[in-house]
Amino acid sequence: MPVTSIGDMSQNFQALRQTGQIKSRLQTLSQELSTGQTSDLSARIRGDTSELFALDRELSLLDGYDQITQEVSRTLARAQMQLSAIDLTRNELSAQLITISEDSLAPEVDKAVARARTEFASVVNQLNGRDGDRSLFAGLSVDRDALADAEAMLSDMVAAIGGATDAVTIQAVVENWFDDPAGGFATMGYLGDTGPAITRKISATETATLDARADDPGVKEVLKGVALAAIADVMSLTLSRVDQAKLARAGADTLFSASTPFIQMQSRVGLNEEQVALVQTNHTAQRTSYTLARNDLTLSDPFETATLLQEIQQQLELQFASTARLSQLSLVNYL
């Protein structure tokens, strides 16, 4: 029968202990190989965490800036989309109104001014557009519409016109309603903020400006041009066909002249979009650089890990083989 001495039991316990250590090391290396992360970060960086903390801080700052640039980019894109729709309306409506003259037939005039009234409401709705729950064209007053209701503004113009029925007087009143800094559009039409433009810090050194507002001169000219023709429809019962046609033509002229200031506003939005896109590209490059540097500190070498894993596997196999042979020893085999 096999004989087990005290020394053999000690040797057996030592073998079990070595087997456990090898298994633990094998599990650690397997985890490092599968995750790519070193299991002993402190040893890897030799206890110096300053560089790692600095890289983590930069990456965290980039996370914050990325969130801001995404929000700003979305807001600018939404604003540009609304402005493009308004400019399309300006182009199409002005092309229709320019065909109206004092010799135009009543149905043709009626159709043109009726469309102007519809498009006035459409443009106002576009300028009251939102990005989520934030108003796009009200400046810092993001919690409210940028403009009053379209019909309410037209009614206020009619009240200012009073009993006038000639196109020249009505045109002057409507133009003054939009241009007066102390009344009309300034106090009743535009509901947003009139202070400095919104600015957002999009990087450590750059700031984006969101200055597209419904009280911009280009926007006011578009609204004025549409309103001149729309008023002809609102006052159709008291105006002659000739005066309606004159107002329609005045609206067309204003819409054509509004092209330059309105496009300038669109260009500013486009430049801001370009600035944000460039910052996002720079942030992507910086993130890649910081991530690679961090990986150099924290990631294990896959080739070295694989080699060590193979060595540990061989050790474990030898340990199992050695333990098996020890368990088969007997007095006869020993003698």
C-alpha positions in Angstrom: 0.0 0.0 0.0 1.2 3.6 -0.6 3.0 5.2 2.3 2.6 9.0 2.9 5.1 10.7 5.2 4.8 14.1 6.8 7.3 15.4 4.2 5.1 14.1 1.4 2.1 15.8 2.8 4.0 19.1 2.9 5.1 18.6 -0.6 1.5 17.9 -1.7 0.3 21.1 -0.1 3.1 23.0 -1.8 2.1 21.5 -5.1 -1.5 22.6 -4.6 -0.3 26.0 -3.7 1.8 26.3 -6.8 -1.0 25.0 -8.9 -3.4 27.7 -7.5 -0.8 30.4 -8.2 -0.3 29.2 -11.8 -4.1 29.1 -12.4 -4.5 32.6 -11.0 -1.7 33.9 -13.2 -3.3 32.1 -16.2 -6.7 33.7 -15.5 -5.0 37.2 -15.2 -3.2 36.8 -18.5 -6.3 35.5 -20.2 -8.2 38.5 -19.0 -5.4 40.9 -20.2 -5.3 39.2 -23.6 -9.1 39.5 -24.0 -9.6 43.0 -22.7 -6.2 44.5 -23.7 -6.0 46.2 -20.3 -3.2 45.6 -17.9 -4.2 44.0 -14.6 -1.6 45.9 -12.5 -2.0 49.5 -13.7 0.1 50.8 -10.7 3.0 48.7 -11.6 2.6 49.6 -15.3 2.9 53.3 -14.7 5.4 52.8 -11.8 3.1 54.6 -9.4 3.2 57.9 -11.3 -0.4 58.8 -12.0 0.1 62.4 -13.1 0.3 61.7 -16.8 -2.7 59.4 -16.7 -4.8 61.9 -14.7 -3.8 64.7 -17.2 -4.9 62.6 -20.2 -8.2 61.7 -18.5 -8.8 65.3 -17.7 -8.3 66.3 -21.4 -10.6 63.5 -22.5 -13.2 64.6 -20.1 -13.0 68.2 -21.3 -13.4 67.0 -24.9 -16.5 65.1 -23.8 -18.0 68.3 -22.5 -17.0 70.3 -25.6 -18.3 67.5 -27.9 -21.8 67.8 -26.3 -21.8 71.6 -26.7 -20.6 71.4 -30.4 -23.2 68.8 -31.2 -26.0 71.0 -29.7 -24.7 74.2 -31.5 -24.3 72.3 -34.8 -27.8 71.0 -34.6 -29.2 74.4 -33.7 -27.3 76.1 -36.6 -28.4 73.4 -39.0 -32.0 73.8 -38.0 -31.8 77.6 -38.3 -30.2 77.3 -41.7 -33.0 74.9 -42.8 -35.7 77.4 -41.7 -33.9 80.3 -43.4 -33.5 78.4 -46.6 -37.3 77.7 -46.6 -38.0 81.4 -46.1 -35.6 82.4 -48.9 -37.3 79.9 -51.2 -40.7 81.6 -50.3 -39.1 85.0 -51.0 -37.9 83.9 -54.4 -41.1 82.3 -55.5 -43.5 84.9 -54.1 -41.5 87.8 -55.5 -41.5 86.1 -58.9 -45.3 86.0 -58.8 -45.8 89.5 -57.5 -43.5 91.1 -60.0 -45.9 90.0 -62.8 -48.7 92.1 -61.2 -49.4 95.5 -62.7 -52.1 98.1 -62.7 -53.4 96.4 -65.9 -53.7 92.9 -64.3 -57.1 91.4 -64.1 -58.8 91.2 -60.7 -58.6 87.4 -60.4 -54.8 87.5 -61.0 -54.4 90.2 -58.4 -56.6 88.5 -55.9 -54.7 85.2 -56.3 -51.3 86.9 -55.8 -52.2 88.9 -52.7 -54.1 85.9 -51.2 -50.9 83.8 -51.6 -48.9 86.6 -49.9 -51.2 86.5 -46.9 -50.7 82.7 -46.7 -47.0 83.0 -47.1 -46.8 85.7 -44.4 -48.2 83.2 -41.9 -45.8 80.6 -43.2 -42.7 82.8 -42.8 -43.8 83.7 -39.3 -44.2 80.1 -38.4 -40.7 79.3 -39.8 -39.3 82.1 -37.7 -41.1 80.7 -34.6 -39.3 77.4 -35.3 -37.7 75.5 -32.4 -34.8 73.2 -31.7 -36.4 70.9 -29.2 -37.9 73.3 -26.6 -35.7 76.2 -27.5 -36.8 79.0 -29.8 -34.4 79.4 -32.8 -34.8 83.1 -33.6 -35.7 84.8 -30.3 -32.1 85.4 -29.1 -31.6 84.7 -25.4 -35.4 84.4 -24.9 -35.4 80.7 -25.9 -38.5 80.0 -23.9 -40.9 82.0 -26.2 -41.8 82.5 -29.8 -39.8 85.0 -31.7 -42.8 86.6 -33.4 -46.4 87.4 -32.6 -49.2 85.7 -34.5 -49.2 86.6 -38.2 -52.8 87.7 -38.3 -52.3 89.8 -35.1 -49.5 91.7 -36.7 -51.5 92.3 -39.9 -54.4 93.5 -37.8 -52.1 95.9 -36.0 -50.9 97.3 -39.3 -54.5 97.8 -40.5 -55.2 99.7 -37.2 -52.2 101.9 -38.0 -53.4 102.5 -41.5 -56.7 103.7 -40.2 -59.1 105.0 -43.0 -56.4 105.4 -45.7 -57.3 103.6 -48.9 -54.5 104.7 -51.4 -51.5 102.4 -52.0 -48.9 105.2 -51.4 -50.2 106.0 -47.9 -50.7 102.3 -46.9 -47.2 101.4 -48.2 -45.7 104.2 -46.1 -47.6 103.1 -43.0 -46.5 99.4 -43.4 -42.9 100.3 -44.0 -42.9 102.6 -40.9 -44.6 99.8 -38.8 -41.5 97.6 -39.5 -38.9 100.4 -39.3 -40.0 102.3 -36.2 -37.6 101.4 -33.4 -40.2 102.5 -30.8 -43.4 100.9 -32.1 -45.0 98.5 -34.5 -42.7 95.5 -35.2 -40.2 96.5 -32.4 -42.8 96.4 -29.7 -45.7 94.2 -30.9 -44.2 92.0 -33.6 -40.9 90.8 -32.3 -41.2 89.1 -28.9 -37.6 87.9 -28.5 -34.5 89.3 -26.7 -32.8 92.4 -28.1 -29.6 92.2 -26.2 -26.2 90.7 -27.2 -26.2 87.6 -29.3 -25.9 84.1 -27.8 -22.4 82.8 -27.5 -21.3 79.2 -26.7 -17.8 78.2 -25.8 -17.0 75.3 -28.1 -13.3 74.8 -27.3 -10.7 76.0 -25.0 -9.9 78.9 -27.3 -13.0 79.4 -29.5 -16.6 80.7 -29.1 -19.5 80.2 -31.5 -22.0 83.1 -32.0 -25.7 82.4 -32.5 -26.9 85.7 -33.9 -29.7 84.7 -36.2 -32.8 86.5 -34.9 -36.2 87.4 -36.2 -35.4 91.2 -35.8 -32.4 91.0 -38.1 -32.7 93.6 -40.9 -32.7 91.0 -43.6 -35.6 89.1 -41.9 -37.5 92.4 -41.4 -37.2 93.2 -45.1 -38.6 89.9 -46.1 -41.5 90.2 -43.7 -42.1 93.8 -44.9 -42.2 92.7 -48.5 -44.7 89.9 -47.9 -46.8 92.1 -45.6 -47.2 94.8 -48.2 -48.9 92.4 -50.5 -50.7 90.6 -47.7 -52.3 93.8 -46.5 -53.8 94.2 -50.0 -55.7 90.9 -49.3 -56.7 91.9 -45.7 -58.1 95.2 -47.0 -59.5 93.8 -50.2 -63.0 95.1 -49.5 -61.9 98.7 -49.2 -59.1 98.8 -51.8 -59.5 99.2 -55.5 -57.9 96.6 -57.8 -55.3 99.2 -58.9 -54.2 100.0 -55.3 -54.0 96.3 -54.6 -51.8 95.8 -57.6 -49.6 98.7 -56.5 -49.1 97.1 -53.1 -48.4 93.8 -54.6 -45.7 95.3 -56.8 -44.3 97.3 -53.9 -44.1 94.0 -52.0 -42.2 92.4 -54.9 -39.7 95.3 -55.1 -39.1 95.0 -51.3 -38.6 91.2 -51.5 -36.0 91.6 -54.3 -34.1 94.2 -52.3 -34.2 92.0 -49.2 -32.1 89.4 -51.0 -28.8 90.9 -50.0 -29.3 91.4 -46.2 -31.1 88.1 -45.9 -28.3 86.2 -47.7 -25.8 88.0 -45.5 -27.6 86.6 -42.5 -27.6 83.1 -44.0 -23.9 83.5 -44.7 -23.2 84.3 -41.0 -25.0 81.1 -40.0 -23.0 79.2 -42.6 -19.7 80.5 -41.3 -20.6 79.5 -37.8 -21.5 76.0 -39.0 -18.1 75.8 -40.7 -16.4 77.0 -37.5 -18.2 74.4 -35.4 -17.4 71.6 -37.9 -13.7 72.5 -37.9 -13.6 72.5 -34.1 -15.3 69.1 -34.1 -12.7 67.8 -36.6 -9.9 69.1 -34.3 -11.5 67.6 -31.3 -11.6 64.2 -33.0 -7.9 64.4 -33.8 -7.1 65.4 -30.2 -9.2 62.6 -28.8 -7.3 60.1 -31.0 -4.0 61.5 -29.8 -5.0 61.4 -26.2 -6.5 58.0 -26.4 -3.4 56.5 -28.0 -1.2 58.1 -25.3 -3.5 56.7 -22.6 -3.4 53.3 -24.3 0.3 53.3 -24.2 0.1 53.7 -20.4 -2.7 51.3 -19.6 -2.9 48.6 -22.3 -1.0 45.4 -22.1 1.3 44.2 -25.0 -0.7 41.5 -26.7 2.3 39.7 -28.1 4.1 39.7 -24.7 0.9 38.6 -23.0 0.3 35.8 -25.5 3.9 34.6 -25.0 3.5 34.6 -21.2 0.1 32.9 -21.4 1.7 30.1 -23.4 4.5 29.7 -20.9 2.0 29.6 -18.0 0.0 27.0 -19.8 3.1 24.9 -20.2 3.9 25.4 -16.5 0.4 24.3 -15.5 0.6 21.2 -17.7 4.0 20.3 -16.1 2.5 20.9 -12.6 -0.4 18.6 -13.3 1.9 15.9 -14.7 4.2 16.2 -11.7 1.3 16.0 -9.2 -0.1 13.0 -11.0 3.3 11.1 -10.8 3.6 12.0 -7.1 0.1 10.6 -6.4 1.1 7.3 -7.9 4.2 6.7 -5.7 4.2 3.7 -3.5 6.8 1.8 -1.3 7.3 -0.8 -4.0 7.9 1.9 -6.7 10.2 3.7 -4.3 12.3 0.6 -3.6 
